Amino acid sequence: MARETEFVSICPEWRRLTAETIGTFLLVLVAAGGGTVDAACGGGSAGRPAGVVATALMLLALIRTLRGTSGAHLNPAVTVALAARGGFPWRRVPGYLAGQLAGGTAAAGVLRAAFGGAVAAGGTVPGPGTGAVTALGVEVLLTFGLMTVILGTGSGPHVAIAVAGYVALAGLWGSPVSGASMNPARSLGPALVSGRFTDIWIYLAGPVAGGLLAVALAAAVRGAPSPAAREA
């Protein structure tokens, strides 16, 4: 994922959008695939911890692969937060969001074709006994941490490790409560394909709110990004 000083790219826009679409497809395929496989095959063949770690490893690989092309946002909440921070142009946001949502939905479609109605189990919903407000708060908090890591991590190969490591840690403790989505595309794709929209608003509003809170913290702690960080 791009840091706030690394948004300048001469890559054609169609390549950026293709990277975001394919990258989000692969990310959601793994993130939603764990629950789907468990429901389809039974016996806890994937399991929650394995699913969380698999998602983090996929994210690490995708950041390393796509960062130089699109910034490897792979998440509408990340794209909106980076634009709000001032280092990513708002005019490019709609295309990125469309690509991410298309990728997430296509991934859910593949899971539906392979495993039928079990794809619904790959969605994100509050855990047993967890109220909507609690789940929303956890999604806000988890995405706040994710975006803080993204905005604060330096350049180099360790960026992917830092972000993937955070996603794994956040998922291990937060997924039993809210599913630890932190990504509207990851939640909306399976919801659209399965028709299961229970509490979907949590996974649209929570990550965006958490990302914007991280932007506010960055502005308070580090000030505005330098002019060199702004992409035309």
C-alpha positions in Angstrom: 0.0 0.0 0.0 1.3 3.4 -0.9 2.6 5.7 1.7 1.6 9.4 1.6 5.0 10.3 0.0 4.8 7.7 -2.7 1.8 8.4 -4.8 3.5 9.8 -8.0 3.3 7.3 -10.8 3.5 7.5 -14.6 1.6 4.2 -14.9 -1.4 4.5 -17.3 -4.7 4.6 -15.4 -6.1 1.5 -17.0 -3.1 -0.5 -15.6 -3.8 1.0 -12.1 -7.4 0.0 -12.3 -6.7 -3.4 -13.6 -4.2 -3.9 -10.7 -6.8 -2.8 -8.1 -9.5 -5.1 -9.6 -7.3 -8.2 -9.8 -5.6 -7.5 -6.5 -8.9 -7.1 -4.7 -10.3 -10.2 -6.4 -7.4 -12.3 -5.1 -7.6 -10.7 -1.6 -11.4 -11.4 -1.3 -11.0 -14.8 -2.8 -8.8 -15.8 0.2 -10.5 -13.7 2.8 -14.0 -15.0 2.0 -12.8 -18.4 0.9 -11.9 -19.6 4.4 -15.4 -19.4 5.8 -16.9 -20.6 2.5 -14.7 -23.7 2.4 -15.5 -24.5 6.1 -19.2 -24.3 5.4 -19.0 -26.3 2.2 -16.6 -29.0 3.3 -17.4 -29.1 7.1 -15.1 -30.1 9.8 -13.4 -26.8 10.3 -11.1 -27.6 7.4 -9.8 -24.0 7.2 -10.6 -22.5 10.6 -10.6 -18.9 11.7 -6.9 -18.5 12.6 -5.8 -20.1 9.4 -8.2 -17.9 7.4 -6.8 -14.8 9.1 -3.2 -15.7 8.5 -3.9 -16.7 4.9 -5.5 -13.3 4.2 -2.5 -11.5 5.7 -0.1 -13.6 3.6 -2.1 -12.9 0.4 -2.0 -9.2 1.3 1.7 -9.2 1.8 2.2 -10.8 -1.6 -0.2 -8.4 -3.3 1.4 -5.3 -1.8 4.9 -6.5 -3.0 3.5 -7.3 -6.4 1.2 -4.3 -7.1 2.5 -1.4 -5.0 4.5 0.0 -7.9 1.5 -0.1 -10.3 -1.5 1.1 -8.3 -0.3 1.6 -4.7 -2.0 -1.6 -3.8 -4.9 0.1 -2.0 -7.2 -3.0 -2.5 -9.7 -1.4 -0.1 -12.2 1.5 -0.6 -11.5 2.7 3.0 -7.8 3.0 2.2 -8.5 4.9 -1.0 -10.9 7.4 0.6 -8.5 7.9 3.5 -5.5 8.5 1.3 -7.5 11.0 -0.7 -8.6 12.8 2.5 -5.0 12.9 3.6 -4.3 14.9 0.4 -1.8 12.5 -1.3 -4.2 10.8 -3.7 -6.4 12.8 -6.1 -10.1 12.7 -5.5 -10.8 12.5 -9.3 -9.2 9.0 -9.3 -11.2 7.7 -6.3 -14.4 6.6 -8.3 -12.4 4.4 -10.6 -10.5 2.8 -7.8 -13.7 2.1 -5.8 -15.4 0.7 -8.9 -12.4 -1.6 -9.5 -12.2 -2.8 -5.9 -15.9 -3.5 -5.7 -15.9 -5.3 -9.0 -12.9 -7.4 -7.9 -14.5 -8.3 -4.6 -17.8 -9.2 -6.2 -16.1 -11.3 -8.9 -14.3 -13.2 -6.2 -17.5 -14.0 -4.4 -19.0 -15.0 -7.7 -16.2 -17.6 -8.2 -16.8 -18.9 -4.7 -20.5 -19.2 -5.4 -19.9 -21.1 -8.6 -17.5 -23.4 -6.8 -19.3 -23.9 -3.5 -22.9 -22.7 -4.0 -24.8 -21.1 -1.2 -21.9 -21.7 1.2 -20.5 -18.4 0.0 -22.8 -16.7 2.5 -20.5 -18.1 5.2 -17.6 -16.1 3.7 -19.3 -12.8 4.5 -18.7 -10.7 7.6 -21.3 -10.5 10.4 -21.0 -9.7 14.1 -20.0 -12.6 16.2 -22.4 -14.6 18.4 -23.7 -12.4 21.2 -22.1 -9.3 19.7 -24.3 -6.3 19.1 -24.2 -4.1 16.1 -22.8 -1.1 18.0 -19.9 -3.2 19.4 -19.1 -4.7 16.0 -19.1 -1.2 14.5 -16.8 0.1 17.2 -14.4 -2.8 16.6 -14.4 -2.2 12.8 -13.7 1.5 13.4 -10.9 0.7 15.8 -9.3 -2.0 13.7 -9.3 0.2 10.5 -8.0 3.1 12.5 -5.0 1.0 13.4 -4.6 -0.3 9.8 -4.6 3.2 8.3 -2.3 4.5 11.0 0.2 1.8 10.0 -0.2 2.5 6.3 0.3 6.3 6.8 3.2 5.9 9.2 5.2 3.1 7.6 8.3 4.0 5.6 9.4 2.9 2.2 11.0 -0.4 1.3 10.0 -4.1 1.4 9.1 -3.9 5.1 6.0 -2.0 4.3 4.2 -5.1 3.1 5.4 -7.0 6.2 4.1 -4.2 8.5 0.7 -4.0 6.9 0.2 -7.8 6.6 1.5 -8.3 10.2 -1.1 -5.8 11.4 -3.9 -7.4 9.5 -3.0 -10.8 11.0 -2.8 -9.5 14.5 -6.0 -7.5 14.2 -7.8 -10.4 12.7 -6.7 -12.9 15.3 -8.3 -10.9 18.1 -11.0 -8.9 16.3 -12.5 -11.5 13.9 -14.6 -13.3 16.6 -16.2 -10.0 17.4 -16.8 -8.3 14.0 -15.2 -10.5 11.4 -12.3 -8.0 11.2 -13.2 -6.9 7.7 -11.6 -3.5 7.7 -12.5 -3.4 4.0 -15.9 -2.6 2.4 -15.1 -4.5 -0.8 -14.3 -7.6 1.2 -17.7 -7.5 2.9 -19.9 -6.1 0.1 -18.8 -8.6 -2.5 -20.0 -11.7 -0.7 -23.1 -9.9 0.5 -24.1 -9.0 -3.1 -23.6 -12.5 -4.4 -25.3 -14.3 -1.5 -28.0 -11.7 -1.0 -27.2 -11.7 2.7 -27.1 -8.0 3.8 -27.3 -8.5 7.6 -25.6 -5.6 9.3 -23.7 -4.7 6.0 -23.8 -1.0 7.0 -21.3 -1.8 9.8 -18.8 -2.9 7.2 -19.3 0.1 5.0 -19.4 2.8 7.6 -17.0 1.4 10.1 -13.8 1.0 7.9 -14.4 4.4 6.3 -14.8 6.1 9.7 -11.7 4.4 11.1 -9.6 5.4 8.1 -10.7 9.0 8.4 -9.9 9.0 12.1 -6.4 7.9 11.3 -6.1 10.7 8.8 -7.1 13.2 11.5 -4.4 11.7 13.8 -1.8 12.0 11.0 -2.7 15.6 10.4 -2.5 16.4 14.1 0.8 14.6 14.6 2.6 15.2 11.3 0.8 18.1 9.8 -0.1 18.3 6.1 1.8 16.1 3.6 4.5 17.9 1.6 3.6 19.2 -1.9 5.9 16.6 -3.3 3.6 13.9 -2.0 0.6 15.1 -3.9 -0.1 13.4 -7.2 -1.4 15.3 -10.1 
